[in-house]
Amino acid sequence: MRIITANTNGIRAAARKGFFDWLPKQDADVVCIQETKAQIDQLSDPIFHPTAYSYYFDAEKKGYSGTALYCKHEPDNVAYGMGWDGCDKEGRYLRADYKNTSVVSIYMPSGTSGEPRLQFKYEMMAVMFEHFRELKASGREIVLCADWNICHKEIDLKNWKGNKKNSGFLPEERAWIERLLTEEKWTDSFRVVNPNEDQFTWWSNRGQARANNVGWRLDYHLVTQGLADKVICDQIYKNESFSDHAPLIIDYNWDI
């Protein structure tokens, strides 16, 4: 099972940069997209429907947020939102359910634009924590593909000392991920096979951040216990630049 997660920072912009030329070569079972920045009626071109089973969940606000799923196999069910207006009005949660597996595309707000959005982020974190607990009760194995807009540990961003008071590396944010991993027994599948430093998925557009690999690991697969020992390999694809994020590709010894 190959799953890709990618924040495209605008799906139409990513298309112009070659994203949909690259994507078919990956032969992924599920592709999770965050930050589509488009309404479905703006995506009539077939390029935006690379699989027979392509799903978009738009934000009410045009040109903002949004998630998508491209599935090789038809899901038994697709959930648009998680039942909380704050998240669902911004199109931040889209889930494909199969008989034994669920794959979720999640886009967490950044919290960097001011205190109101940071408080919204904290509220969404609290609601999601309980939702994930309920989701696990389904008995399916689950892959949470997310741009969390959070780095878990110091190893996950280059300039961690200078960012301890910035959203994305605040103690409360980091503790939330730690609780998911320790209390709720989710696994950061990237770190199962890749313990190395300087593994980032996002770089600022300022200066030469990408060229110098001064980045943050904001994009994750968190998986349930049944998938924790099924991780085969990982790749952060950086040969081409489709966005300020890089696609994260993880293969699992598992069948949907």
C-alpha positions in Angstrom: 0.0 0.0 0.0 1.5 3.3 -1.1 0.1 6.5 0.4 1.2 10.0 -0.4 0.4 13.2 1.5 1.1 16.6 -0.1 0.2 20.1 0.8 0.0 21.7 -2.6 -0.5 25.3 -1.5 -3.0 25.7 -4.3 -3.9 22.7 -6.4 -4.0 24.8 -9.6 -0.6 26.3 -8.9 0.8 22.8 -8.3 -0.7 21.6 -11.6 1.2 24.4 -13.4 4.4 23.2 -11.7 4.0 19.7 -13.0 2.4 17.9 -10.1 0.0 15.9 -12.2 2.7 14.9 -14.6 4.6 13.4 -11.7 1.7 11.8 -9.8 0.8 8.9 -12.1 4.3 7.6 -12.0 4.0 7.0 -8.2 1.2 4.4 -8.6 -0.2 5.4 -5.2 -3.2 3.6 -3.6 -4.3 6.9 -1.9 -3.1 10.4 -2.3 -4.0 12.9 0.4 -4.0 16.6 -0.6 -4.1 19.6 1.7 -4.6 23.3 0.9 -6.3 22.9 -2.5 -7.4 26.6 -2.5 -10.1 26.0 -5.0 -13.8 25.3 -5.4 -14.9 22.1 -7.1 -16.5 24.1 -10.0 -13.0 25.6 -10.7 -11.6 22.1 -11.2 -13.6 20.8 -14.2 -10.4 20.1 -16.2 -9.8 16.3 -16.1 -6.2 16.9 -14.9 -7.7 17.5 -11.4 -9.3 14.1 -11.4 -6.3 11.8 -11.9 -8.1 8.7 -10.6 -11.6 7.4 -11.2 -12.2 8.1 -7.5 -11.2 11.7 -6.8 -12.8 13.6 -4.0 -12.6 17.3 -3.0 -13.8 19.0 0.1 -13.8 22.8 -0.3 -13.7 25.6 2.2 -16.7 27.9 2.1 -14.2 30.8 1.7 -13.0 30.8 -1.9 -9.3 30.3 -2.6 -8.7 29.0 0.9 -7.8 25.7 2.7 -9.5 22.6 1.3 -8.6 18.9 1.1 -8.7 16.2 -1.5 -8.3 12.4 -1.9 -7.3 10.5 -5.0 -8.0 6.8 -4.6 -7.0 3.9 -6.8 -9.7 1.7 -5.3 -13.3 2.8 -4.7 -13.9 3.5 -1.0 -16.9 2.0 0.8 -17.6 5.4 2.3 -16.2 8.9 2.0 -16.6 11.3 5.0 -16.6 15.0 4.2 -15.7 16.6 7.5 -15.7 15.2 11.1 -19.0 16.8 12.3 -17.5 20.0 13.8 -18.4 23.2 12.0 -15.1 25.0 12.8 -13.2 22.4 10.8 -15.8 21.5 8.2 -16.5 25.0 7.0 -12.9 25.3 6.1 -12.7 21.8 4.4 -10.0 20.5 6.6 -10.9 16.8 7.0 -11.7 14.3 4.3 -11.7 10.5 4.9 -11.9 7.4 2.8 -13.1 4.2 4.5 -12.4 0.7 3.2 -13.3 -2.6 4.8 -10.2 -2.8 6.9 -8.5 0.6 6.5 -9.3 4.3 6.7 -7.1 7.0 5.2 -7.7 10.6 6.2 -6.5 13.9 4.7 -6.2 16.6 7.4 -5.1 20.2 7.2 -4.5 21.8 10.6 -4.5 25.6 10.7 -1.1 27.2 11.2 -1.9 29.6 14.2 0.8 32.0 13.0 -1.6 34.9 11.9 -2.6 35.9 15.4 -4.1 34.9 18.7 -7.6 34.2 17.4 -6.3 31.6 14.9 -4.0 30.1 17.4 -7.0 29.6 19.7 -8.9 28.1 16.9 -6.0 25.7 16.3 -6.1 24.6 19.9 -9.8 24.1 19.7 -9.5 21.9 16.6 -6.7 19.9 18.3 -9.0 19.2 21.2 -11.9 18.2 19.0 -9.7 16.0 16.8 -8.1 14.2 19.8 -11.5 12.9 20.8 -12.5 12.2 17.2 -9.5 10.1 16.6 -10.3 8.1 19.7 -13.7 7.4 18.4 -12.4 6.6 14.9 -10.1 3.9 16.3 -13.1 2.2 17.9 -14.2 1.3 14.3 -11.6 -1.5 14.4 -10.1 -0.5 11.1 -6.5 0.4 10.7 -6.1 4.1 10.1 -3.6 6.4 8.4 -3.8 10.1 9.4 -2.2 12.0 6.6 -1.8 15.6 7.8 -0.1 18.9 7.5 -0.3 19.4 11.3 1.5 22.7 11.0 3.4 21.3 14.1 6.9 19.9 14.5 7.0 17.2 17.1 10.6 17.3 18.3 13.8 19.4 18.0 15.1 17.1 15.3 12.0 18.1 13.2 13.1 21.7 12.4 16.4 23.3 11.7 16.1 26.4 13.9 14.3 25.0 16.8 15.9 27.3 19.4 14.6 30.3 17.7 11.1 29.0 17.3 10.2 27.8 20.8 7.7 30.7 21.1 6.3 30.5 17.6 3.2 28.5 16.5 4.3 25.3 15.0 6.7 24.5 17.8 4.9 25.7 20.9 5.0 23.4 24.0 1.2 22.9 23.8 1.3 21.9 20.2 4.2 19.5 20.6 2.6 18.0 23.7 -0.6 17.3 21.7 1.4 15.1 19.2 3.2 13.5 22.1 -0.2 12.5 23.7 -1.3 11.0 20.4 1.8 8.9 20.3 2.0 7.9 23.9 -1.5 7.9 25.4 -3.4 6.9 22.2 -0.7 4.7 20.8 -0.5 6.2 17.3 2.8 5.8 15.5 4.7 8.4 13.5 5.4 6.0 10.6 8.1 8.2 9.0 10.3 7.8 12.1 9.8 4.0 12.1 12.2 3.8 9.2 13.9 7.2 9.2 15.6 8.5 12.4 17.9 10.9 10.6 18.3 14.6 11.1 17.5 17.3 8.5 14.4 15.5 7.2 12.0 18.3 6.4 8.8 18.7 4.3 8.3 22.5 4.3 10.6 25.4 3.7 9.9 29.1 3.8 9.8 30.9 0.4 12.1 33.6 2.0 15.8 33.6 1.3 17.3 30.3 0.3 15.6 28.2 2.8 14.9 25.3 0.5 18.3 25.4 -1.2 20.0 25.4 2.3 17.5 22.8 3.7 16.4 25.2 6.5 13.0 23.6 7.0 10.3 22.1 9.1 8.8 18.6 9.2 5.1 19.5 9.2 3.7 16.7 7.2 3.1 13.3 8.8 1.5 9.8 8.6 0.2 8.8 12.0 -0.9 5.1 12.0 -2.7 2.7 14.3 -0.8 -0.1 16.0 -1.7 -2.7 13.4 0.3 -0.7 10.8 3.2 0.3 13.0 5.3 -2.7 12.0 4.1 -2.7 8.3 6.2 0.4 7.2 8.5 -0.6 4.4 10.1 2.7 3.2 9.7 6.4 3.0 10.6 9.2 0.7 10.3 13.0 0.9 10.2 13.9 -2.8 12.4 17.0 -3.4 13.6 16.5 -7.0 10.9 18.9 -8.2 9.2 21.7 -6.4 5.4 21.7 -6.7 4.8 23.7 -3.5 6.5 25.1 -0.5 5.9 21.6 0.9 7.3 18.3 -0.5 5.2 15.2 -1.0 5.7 12.5 1.7 5.5 9.0 0.3 5.3 5.9 2.6 4.9 2.3 1.6 3.3 -0.3 3.8 3.2 -4.1 3.7 -0.6 -4.0 3.8 -3.5 -4.3 1.4 -6.6 -2.1 1.4 
